[in-house]
Amino acid sequence: MATLEGGQPGKRILLRADMDALPMPEDNDLPFASQVAGRMHACGHDSHTAMLVGAAKILSNHREQIPGTVDFFFQTG
């Protein structure tokens, strides 16, 4: 969890991304394949995590314009 305090008063919001893996084998030898036997990131959760990190970066660059507080929650399965 990370928190961004905006530069203006306002409400608190939460942005959430799930980041778990599916219980299935990864049947390939690609360099980004799961290193955990029987677990595979095949459902887009890696993208969810990347999007939340991107949102945090963009919003932090505009901190003074943001009213309130933004919490970024990376939820494991």
Secondary structure as UniProt FT lines:
FT   STRAND          2..5
FT   STRAND          8..18
FT   TURN            31..32
FT   TURN            37..38
FT   HELIX           45..60
FT   TURN            61..62
FT   HELIX           63..65
FT   STRAND          67..75
//
